[in-house]
């Protein structure tokens, strides 16, 4: 993957960015070897079509054409791509590409009960033509959602950076707090579902808890893990920033819990345009299957995504109900001791 990247707004991706600017054709064009020739992709209906298991010699799926990458420059749908033979997947709950654990989800602080949802979970990686899948299992009695997400091999080669996002279609849920788990990795975060959603609702980015090293528990047993310092800096290719929580001497058995950063725009004249970022109290969960802790301790950090910020606007970061630092979006990283 080339190193040059461009900014890609995560929320635009989550809503499904526009697709290819392509030529169309009815027949697939074969090309020698396994996979498309360098710089070319299969394109259909202004979308890049990804074949998870290309045949040899390579041929685009039926109904798509092989075109230069620049002629089909958009992102593929986040949904499941058809099999190369034109058939359908036998089991929609089993992804056809390798299972991959996502990293975060940006959403509203509260989602409405009784309404279908589309949760856009993102992988904090850099791709050219990202293709993802997501299957959702619902345990109504225990209020648990289990997401099985997969990330397909990237068939493209380009000089931009697109963040893979899996669109997880969730059926209507009853009101309450729902534990969201990642298949084979255990709990990731809690989704707040309510009958009434406030009009002035905060935007929230939840960075998932670190996966458990033992057998994944059904629920996370979280305990407080207060950081010693907080830093904030721009993400290299997202409009989001990263809030980094630093712990000087944590217990080596502790794993990072979920990190929640809420954003509310500011509508006052006493400060420049911008908003307030509130970091939820940090937490950790413990693994009992690792080695004993050494006599010396080592620092640990947790990187938490913020909602998208406007370059040049002024923001304050709050922790434990007080502002701990301020920054201008796009500037160099700044830190504060707590």
Buried (B, 14 or more C-beta within 10 A) or exposed (E): BEEEBEBBBBBBBBEBBEBBEBEEBEEBBEBEEEEBEEEBBBBBEBBBBBBBEBEEEBBBBBBBBBBBBEBBBBBBBBEBBBBBEEEEBEEEEEBBBEBBBBBBBBBBBBBBBEEEBBBBBBBBBBBBBBBBBBBBEBEEEEBBBBBBBBBBBBBBBBEBBBBBBBBBEBEEBEBEEBBBBBBEBBBBBBBBBBEEBEEEEBBBBBBBBBBBEEEBEEEBEBEEBEBEBBBBBBBEBBBBBBBBBBBEEBEBBBBBBBBBBBBBEBEEEEEEEBBBBBBBBBBBBBBEEEEEEEEEEEEBEBBBBBBBBBEEBBBBBBBEEEEBBBBBBBEEEBBBEB
